[in-house]
Amino acid sequence: MNKSILFVTTQLYPFTNGSMGVFNYSLPKGLRNQGWDVRVIVPRFNKPVRPYPEEITNEAANEIKMGNKFYQYSIEASMYEDIPVYFLNQPHYFGRDSLYGYPDEAERFIFMCKAIVEALPSLEFKPDIIHCQDWHTAFIPMLLKSKCNDHPLYEKIKTILTIHNLGYQGVFDGENCKFLDMDQETFLRRGIDYYEQVSFMKAGILHTDVITTVSPTYAKEIATEEGGATLHEEICKRQQDLYGVLCGLDMKINNPATDTRLFANYSLEDPKGKHTNKRELQKLLNLPVREDVPVISLFSRLIPEKGLDLVRNAMDDLMKSDIQFVIVSDGHEIYEEYCRKAQQKYPDKFSFTLYNDDLAYKAYAGADMFLMPSRFEPCGIGQLIALRYGTVPIVRKTGGLSDSIQDYDEETGVGNGFTFRYYNAKVMLYTIRKAIKLYHRKEEWNKIVKNGMAQDHGWDKYVGQYIDVYKETLKK
């Protein structure tokens, strides 16, 4: 008999941007199609990307003690498409213009964890599993266990913590333990101290029933000293409860045959529109309109872990090749400024635009290659979108990039992209040049493009793997 699952997250498509938001939309939708009763709870922020549903009903209301103060909240129930959604409404903590980046971040998300746990008995919905997403929700497993004597509901609930990126752990000053209603001794005894600080992620890893990551390779990497971001020992203790499942792609949102953001639609069976997208993209970005040069694109956040130092170190050598390079991204100011200067230096070969979704998808469709040289990459969605849009990925073999991109073999014709292992600008440059060489052998290049477009990385492929994890969780 299928059970009930409550997803707890700070991001939900289409109300917020980000790959985690798409995860918390697409996986529940796929699970509901399989007959599981899945719902999502998310804070109600002040400025959603798209308006919240107008029809809501109040499910629960209460107040939570935070230090010496009490804050009221309500849980509002609604529907988005066919997914039941609960909104945690608390204006003091979440009625703000941005999701993250405030001085009271620890207090905000401790409140979120406490409020959701407190509200569970009042909800009409009684979950068998609470699926927590990343560090913001990671205190929920510990809080649930502390509540087992308060209500029989708590004792029956299993928890899963999905680590979307272990590089972000929710580490804050130790004085924040007061918001957890703990003294220092309890804080230490529960093992959640992190060098005399509070660690959301460490608490989640130690107290949840099951841990998942967003790719099989990343599950292995975080159990190593190099990839574990100082928590590898805690991860190693939980190896028997650790599962890696690759994220899928929403094939409806990401479909070049129907995508209204594109200059022209196209498909594997009718690819002519891809050439139109390339030509119109070049015009839009004031690049010379040339079909004979490959357009390389990059859409990753401009931050060090995305390999931007490799791009910067290789840029002058890369610009010696007959190519065009398009970046649609934002991030650290040092990289944004570098990209602006590179555009001035190479106006006919390099284009930089701050990220917007519409242009990014025009560039997915208009580019020939997609560069993702990440230092580490838990899953990566960009390379899956690139495959879907017939844009050949060039990636470093790490995390989910290793699990989704297979190096093209010229002898067998098997493979969907180009990969390199060593985190080195010269190695990356060699791999890009290898791709450029094959681009000019049109028959082979079209084979690589078709290999990628023919692959199915839709969520239907991975929902079954998550169902297996849920069934294992219920046995624990």
N, C-alpha and C positions, 0 to 999 in steps of 0.2 A: 504494500500500500504506500503510495506517494505521501510524503510528509510536507510540512510547512517550513518555510525559510524566511527569515527577516534579514534583508541586507541593510547594514548600517554604514553610512558614508557621508562625506562632506560634499561630494560631487555627483551630480546626476544630469545626464544629457536629457533635454536640450537646455536646461536651466543654467548650467555652468559649462565652461570650456574644459578641455583636458581629456586625455585618454581614459583616466579612471572614471570619469563621468559616463563615457560611452560604455565602458565595462559594466557599470551598474545599471545601465539601460538594456544592453544587448543580452547579457547572460540571464537576467530575470525573464526577459521576453522569451528566450529560447527554452528556459525551464518551464514556464507556464504553458508553452506549446506542447511540452511533454507531460502535462497533467499535474505539475507540482504547484502548490499554493505558495507563491513567492510574492513578497511585498518589499518595499524599500522605504526607509526612513532617512530623512536628510534635513539639515537646518534650513530655515527659511531666511534667505539673505535679502538684503535691501534692493540690490540691482541685478536681477537674474538676466541672463543673456536673452531669454524669451520669457514672456509673461507666465506667471504661475496660473494654474487652472482657477477659474472663477468659482466653480461649485466645490465647496468644502463643507465638511461637518466636523464639529469638535468631538474628539474621541476621549480626551483626557485633559485634566488641568490640575496643577499642583504647584508647590513651591519647594525650592531646594536651598539648603543652607550652604553658603560658600564663605568660609571664614566666619566673620561676625555678622554677615548680611544674609538676607533671604531674597531669592529671586523667583518670581512666578513665571510659569511657562504654560503653554498649551500644545497639545498634539492635534493637528488638523488632518483629516483624511480626505483624499481626493483620488482621481484617476488620471493617468496620462496614457493615452492610447488604451491598451488593455492591462496596464500595470497599476495595481493599487499603490498609492504613494502616501506616506505620512510626512507632514512637515512639522518640525520642531520649531515652534514660534516663541522666541525670546528676544525682544528687540535690543536689550542692553548688550548682549553678547553677539548677536547675529544680524541685527538690523543695521549693517554697515555696508559701505560701498564695495569692499573687496572681501574675498573669502579669507585670505591669510595676510600676515604681515603686521600684526598688532603687538604692542608690548605685553598685553595680558593673554597671549596665545595659550599658555598652559591652563590658565583659569577657564578660558572659553571652552576648551575641549574636555577638560575634566567635568565642567558643568554638563556638556553634551552627554558624556558617558553616564554620569549620575542620573540625569533626567530620564534618559531612555530606559535605564534599568528600573528606576522608580515607577515609571509609567506602565511597564509591562502588564501587571495584574489588571490595570484599568482598561486595557485595549480589548476590543472584541476578538482580535486575532491572537492566538496562542502559538508561538513558533516552537518547533522542535529543535531548530538550529538557528543561531544568530551568526550571520556571516559578516564579520568585521573587516573593514577596508582600511588598511594602512594605519599609521601611528595614531591618528586623531581619535580612533575608536578603540585603541588597544588596551585601555583600562577596563573595558566592559567585562572580559572573562574573569578578572580578579574580583570586580564588584559583584558579579553574579554569584560567585562562590561565597562571598561574605554575607549574601542575603538568603542562603539556603534555609536558614531557620525561620525566616520571616514569612515565607509563603511556599507551598509545595510546588508552585509553578517553576521557581528558580532551580530547584534541584533537578528537574527533568530536562532543562535546556542544555544542549551541547553548543560549543562555540568553535568557529573557524576564524583564523586571522589570515588574511591574504596580504602578503608583503609585496606592494607594488614597486617599492624602491627602498632598499635598506639604507641608502645614503641619507635618507630623511627619517630620523628616529624620534623626534619629539623629546629632546633633552633640555631640561630647564632647571633653574635654581632649586635647591633642595627645600627651600621654604614653602614651595608650592604643595608639599605633602599635606599642609594644613587643609587644603581644599578637598583632599581625600579623606578628611576626618581621621587622620592618623597622627600618632606621635612619632618621634624619631626612632624609637625602639621597634615599633610595629613596622615602620617603613623599612628598616634594615632587615628585620626577620623575614619579611615577605620577599626579600631579594631584589626589590625594584630600585634600589639605589644604584646610581651610576657615577662613581667617583664623587659621592656626596651631592649628587644631583638627582632629579626625578627623570626617569626614562620611560616614556609611554611604550616604546617598542619592546624594551626588555621585559616590562611587565606582561605585555601580551604574549611574547614568546614563551615565557615561563608558565603562564596560567591557562592559555587556550588549550582546547582538546586537540586541535589539528591546525597545522600551518600549511598554507599553500603559497607558491610563488607563481609569477605570470609566465614562466617558461621552465621546461625541464632542466636546461643547462644552468639557469640562474639558481635553481635549487641546489645544484652541486657547488656552484661558485661561492655562495654565501656561507658554506660550511668550511671554507678555507680562510686562512689568515689574510690572504691578499684580498679576497672578495667579501669577507664577513663584516667589514666596517666596525671592528672591535667587538662584535657580538658573535663571532664564529664559535666560541666555546659554548655559548648558550644554544646556538643552532645545532651544534654537534650532539648535545644532550637530548635533542628532540628529533633525531634522525628518523626514528621509527614512525613519527607522526608528521613527517614533512613530505609534501607532494608538489611536483611542478607540472603545471598545465599551461600550455601556450594560449594566449588570448586569441580570440577569433576576430574577424572583421565583419562589421555589419554590411552585408552585401546589398542591402536596399539603399542605405545612405551613400555607400561608395560604389556607384554603378555608372561607368562612363556612357552606357547606352541611354540613360535617363537623367543624368545629372544636369540640372538647369544652370549650374554655375559655369559650365563650359562654353566655349565658343561654338563647338559643334559636338554632337554625340557620335559615338562609335562603339564598336564591339570587336570581339575576337573574329567573328564571322564577317564583319563589315568594318575594316580598320581605317577607311579613307579619312574619316573625321579627325584622326590623330594628326595628320599632316596639316589640316586646317588650324588645329589648336596651336601647333608649333609656329606657324606663320603669324597668326594673330598675336600670340604671346610676344614674339620678337618685335612686332609693331608696337604693342602696348608698352614695352619696356625700352623702346628706342634703341633696339639692337638691330644690326644689319639683318635683313630678311634673307636667310641662306638655308637651304635644305641640306647642303653638303657638309655642314659642320654640326657636330653633336652638341646639344644643349644639356649641360649638367646642372642638376638642381640640388638644393639643400634646404630643408625646412626645420631641422632640429633647433631646439632652444640654443641660443648663443651663450653657452656655459661650458666650463672646462671639460666636464665629463662627456660632453658630446663630441669631443675630438677637435675642437676649434683651434687648439694650438697646432695640431697637425696641418690643418687647412692653411693657417697663417704661415707656417714654416715652408709649406710647399707652394704657396701662391705664385711667386715670381717664376719658378720653374714651370708650373702648370700653365701659366699664361703664355709660355713660349709655344704651346701646342695650338693648333687651329681649332679652337673650341669657343663656346660661350658658356658662362657660368652664372647661374641665377640663384640668389639667396633671398628667401622670403621668411624672415625670422626676427625675433627680438630677444633680448637677454641682457647680459652684462654690458655696461656702457663701453668698456674697453674694446669689446669685440664689435659692437655697433659702430664705434668711431673708426675702427680699423676697416670695416666694410665700406664705410663712406669714403675713406681715403683711397681704397682699392678701386672703387667705382670712378673716382676722378682720374686715377692713374691709367685705368684700362676701360675707357668709356664704351668702346665697341665690343668688348669681350666680357664685361662683368656688370651685373645689375644687382643692386641691393634695395630691398623694400621691407619696411617693418611689417610684421606678420598681420595678415587678415585672411580669414578663412576663404573668402571668394577668390582672391588672387592665388592663394596656395593651391587650390584645386585646379585653377587654370594652368598653373605651372606643373602640377602633377601630370596633367593631360598633354601639355605642350613640350615637356622636356623629353629627352631620349634616355637620360641616365639619372639616377638618384643616389646621392652620396650620403652615407651614414657611417662615419669613422669613429664610433663611440668608444670611449675608454672602457665603459661598462654599459650594458643595456639590458635591464630586467626582461623586457619583452620587445618593445618596439612595435609601433603600429605603422609608422611611415613606410617601412619597406613592404608591408602587406598592401597598403594603398597603392604604392608604386607598381607592384606586380599587377594588381587589378587594372591599373590604367595604362599598362603596356610600357612602363618606364623601368628600365633595367637597373636593379639595385647594385651598388658597389658598397660593401659593408665590411667592417671588421668582425672577425669571428669571436663573438662574445655573447653571452646570454641568449635572448630570444632570436638574435640575428643568426646565431649558429644553427638554431632549430628550424629556421624558415628559409634561409638562402643557401642554395647548393651551388658551388662553383661550377661554371660551365666547362664541360669537357669537349674539346674540339674533335676528338676522335669518335666519341659516342653520340654527340649531340644532346647529351643529358645535362641538365642544370638550368637554373633560372636567374643567375647573376654572377657577380665576381666578389671574391672574398680575400681578405688578407688577415694573417694571425698577429703579427708583431705590431705593437703600438709605436710606429715609427713613420715619420713623414716620407722618407724615401721609399719605404715599402708601399705605403699608400699611393704614392705617385707612380710607382711601377705598375700597380694594379689598374689605376685609371688609364694609363697609357696602353695597357693590354686591352682594355675595353674600347678605347678609341680606335685601335687598330682593327678590332673586329667590327666596329660600327661601319667601316668602309667596305666590309665584305657583306653586302646586303643580304644575300641568301642566308648566311649564317646568323646575321644579326636578327633577321626576322624570325628565325628559329628560336632564338633566346627569348624574344618578345612573346612569341606564341606560347612557349613553355610556361612563362610566368602567368600570362592571362588565362591559360587553361586550368591552372591550379585552383582548387577550392579551399580557401582559408576562412570560409564563413563559419559563424558560430555553431551551426548544426554539427560541424565536425568535432567540436570540443565540448558541447553541452553534455554529451554522454560521459566524457571523462570526469566532468564535475559531478555528475550524478553518482558515479562510482565512488568519488571522494565523500560525498554526503552519506552514502550507505555505509562506508567504513567508519565515518564519524559517529553515526548512530549506534554502532556496535561497541564503541569505547566506553 
